[in-house]
Protein backbone atom coordinates (compact mmCIF):
# COMPACT_ATOMS: atom_id res chain seq x y z
CA UNK A 1 0.00 0.00 0.00
CA UNK A 2 1.18 3.50 -0.74
CA UNK A 3 -0.04 7.07 -0.60
CA UNK A 4 0.61 8.93 -3.86
CA UNK A 5 -1.12 12.32 -3.45
CA UNK A 6 1.59 13.92 -1.30
CA UNK A 7 3.63 16.81 -2.70
CA UNK A 8 7.23 15.90 -3.65
CA UNK A 9 9.73 15.93 -0.74
CA UNK A 10 13.49 15.76 -0.62
CA UNK A 11 14.60 12.50 1.08
CA UNK A 12 18.39 12.51 1.19
CA UNK A 13 19.53 13.11 -2.37
CA UNK A 14 16.26 11.81 -3.88
CA UNK A 15 12.89 13.45 -4.50
CA UNK A 16 10.04 11.31 -3.11
CA UNK A 17 6.44 11.47 -4.36
CA UNK A 18 5.18 8.28 -2.64
CA UNK A 19 4.74 7.17 0.99
CA UNK A 20 5.00 3.36 1.22
CA UNK A 21 3.25 1.86 4.26
CA UNK A 22 4.87 -0.85 6.38
CA UNK A 23 5.34 -2.16 9.91
CA UNK A 24 8.32 -3.48 11.86
CA UNK A 25 8.22 -7.18 12.80
CA UNK A 26 9.66 -8.73 15.99
CA UNK A 27 13.18 -8.68 14.51
CA UNK A 28 12.88 -5.05 13.39
CA UNK A 29 12.58 -5.90 9.68
CA UNK A 30 10.06 -3.87 7.71
CA UNK A 31 7.02 -5.74 6.39
CA UNK A 32 5.15 -3.85 3.65
CA UNK A 33 1.41 -3.39 4.22
CA UNK A 34 -0.88 -4.95 1.62
CA UNK A 35 -4.52 -5.97 1.26
CA UNK A 36 -5.41 -9.61 1.92
CA UNK A 37 -7.83 -9.66 -1.05
CA UNK A 38 -7.73 -7.96 -4.44
CA UNK A 39 -9.06 -4.39 -4.50
CA UNK A 40 -9.32 -1.92 -7.38
CA UNK A 41 -6.33 0.36 -7.98
CA UNK A 42 -6.99 3.73 -6.36
CA UNK A 43 -9.52 2.36 -3.84
CA UNK A 44 -9.96 4.60 -0.78
CA UNK A 45 -8.39 3.50 2.52
CA UNK A 46 -10.69 3.60 5.60
Residue frames as a rotation matrix with the C-alpha (Angstrom) as fourth column:
UNK 1
0.587 0.809 0.000 0.00
0.809 -0.587 0.000 0.00
0.000 0.000 -1.000 0.00
UNK 2
-0.619 -0.783 -0.057 1.18
0.778 -0.622 0.092 3.50
-0.108 0.013 0.994 -0.74
UNK 3
0.479 0.662 -0.576 -0.04
0.510 -0.744 -0.431 7.07
-0.714 -0.087 -0.694 -0.60
UNK 4
-0.267 -0.607 0.749 0.61
0.954 -0.057 0.294 8.93
-0.136 0.793 0.594 -3.86
UNK 5
0.497 0.554 0.667 -1.12
0.672 -0.733 0.108 12.32
0.549 0.394 -0.737 -3.45
UNK 6
0.548 -0.387 -0.742 1.59
0.561 -0.488 0.668 13.92
-0.621 -0.782 -0.050 -1.30
UNK 7
0.923 -0.328 -0.204 3.63
-0.383 -0.716 -0.583 16.81
0.045 0.616 -0.786 -2.70
UNK 8
0.516 -0.802 -0.301 7.23
0.350 0.518 -0.781 15.90
0.782 0.297 0.548 -3.65
UNK 9
0.925 -0.297 0.237 9.73
-0.344 -0.393 0.852 15.93
-0.160 -0.870 -0.466 -0.74
UNK 10
0.194 -0.946 -0.260 13.49
-0.657 0.072 -0.750 15.76
0.729 0.316 -0.608 -0.62
UNK 11
0.947 -0.020 0.321 14.60
-0.224 0.675 0.703 12.50
-0.231 -0.737 0.635 1.08
UNK 12
0.184 -0.958 0.220 18.39
0.463 0.282 0.841 12.51
-0.867 -0.053 0.495 1.19
UNK 13
-0.705 -0.495 -0.508 19.53
-0.209 -0.539 0.816 13.11
-0.677 0.682 0.277 -2.37
UNK 14
-0.818 0.480 0.318 16.26
0.549 0.485 0.680 11.81
0.172 0.731 -0.660 -3.88
UNK 15
-0.657 0.744 0.121 12.89
-0.749 -0.662 0.002 13.45
0.082 -0.089 0.993 -4.50
UNK 16
-0.912 0.403 0.076 10.04
0.366 0.883 -0.292 11.31
-0.185 -0.239 -0.953 -3.11
UNK 17
-0.637 0.769 -0.048 6.44
-0.697 -0.549 0.462 11.47
0.329 0.328 0.885 -4.36
UNK 18
0.240 0.673 -0.699 5.18
-0.211 0.739 0.639 8.28
0.948 -0.006 0.319 -2.64
UNK 19
-0.277 -0.238 0.931 4.74
-0.961 0.057 -0.272 7.17
0.011 -0.970 -0.245 0.99
UNK 20
-0.176 0.142 -0.974 5.00
-0.250 0.951 0.184 3.36
0.952 0.276 -0.131 1.22
UNK 21
0.353 0.441 0.825 3.25
-0.897 -0.092 0.433 1.86
0.267 -0.893 0.363 4.26
UNK 22
0.049 -0.371 -0.927 4.87
0.009 0.929 -0.371 -0.85
0.999 0.010 0.049 6.38
UNK 23
0.831 0.225 0.509 5.34
-0.513 -0.046 0.857 -2.16
0.216 -0.973 0.077 9.91
UNK 24
-0.304 -0.952 0.042 8.32
-0.857 0.254 -0.448 -3.48
0.415 -0.172 -0.893 11.86
UNK 25
0.535 0.423 -0.732 8.22
-0.096 0.891 0.444 -7.18
0.840 -0.167 0.517 12.80
UNK 26
0.989 -0.099 -0.111 9.66
0.131 0.223 0.966 -8.73
-0.071 -0.970 0.233 15.99
UNK 27
0.257 -0.961 0.104 13.18
0.915 0.277 0.293 -8.68
-0.311 0.020 0.950 14.51
UNK 28
0.009 -0.213 -0.977 12.88
0.099 -0.972 0.213 -5.05
-0.995 -0.099 0.012 13.39
UNK 29
-0.870 -0.265 0.416 12.58
0.409 0.084 0.909 -5.90
-0.275 0.961 0.035 9.68
UNK 30
-0.531 0.691 -0.491 10.06
-0.628 -0.710 -0.320 -3.87
-0.569 0.138 0.810 7.71
UNK 31
-0.622 0.491 0.610 7.02
0.644 0.764 0.042 -5.74
-0.445 0.419 -0.791 6.39
UNK 32
-0.963 0.269 -0.031 5.15
-0.233 -0.765 0.600 -3.85
0.138 0.585 0.799 3.65
UNK 33
-0.408 0.899 0.156 1.41
-0.203 0.078 -0.976 -3.39
-0.890 -0.430 0.151 4.22
UNK 34
-0.897 0.171 -0.407 -0.88
-0.393 0.112 0.913 -4.95
0.202 0.979 -0.033 1.62
UNK 35
0.032 0.981 0.192 -4.52
-0.999 0.040 -0.034 -5.97
-0.041 -0.191 0.981 1.26
UNK 36
-0.536 -0.183 0.824 -5.41
-0.346 0.938 -0.017 -9.61
-0.770 -0.294 -0.566 1.92
UNK 37
0.138 0.602 0.787 -7.83
0.707 0.496 -0.504 -9.66
-0.694 0.625 -0.357 -1.05
UNK 38
-0.649 -0.356 0.673 -7.73
0.754 -0.419 0.505 -7.96
0.102 0.835 0.541 -4.44
UNK 39
0.232 0.675 -0.700 -9.06
0.542 -0.687 -0.483 -4.39
-0.807 -0.268 -0.526 -4.50
UNK 40
0.737 0.067 0.672 -9.32
0.651 -0.335 -0.681 -1.92
0.179 0.940 -0.291 -7.38
UNK 41
-0.449 -0.890 0.078 -6.33
0.869 -0.456 -0.193 0.36
0.207 -0.018 0.978 -7.98
UNK 42
-0.747 0.075 0.661 -6.99
-0.041 -0.997 0.067 3.73
0.664 0.023 0.748 -6.36
UNK 43
0.236 0.865 -0.444 -9.52
0.530 0.269 0.804 2.36
0.814 -0.425 -0.395 -3.84
UNK 44
0.190 -0.075 0.979 -9.96
-0.559 -0.828 0.045 4.60
0.807 -0.556 -0.199 -0.78
UNK 45
-0.616 -0.415 -0.670 -8.39
0.364 0.605 -0.709 3.50
0.699 -0.680 -0.221 2.52
UNK 46
0.414 0.798 0.438 -10.69
-0.218 -0.380 0.899 3.60
0.884 -0.468 0.016 5.60
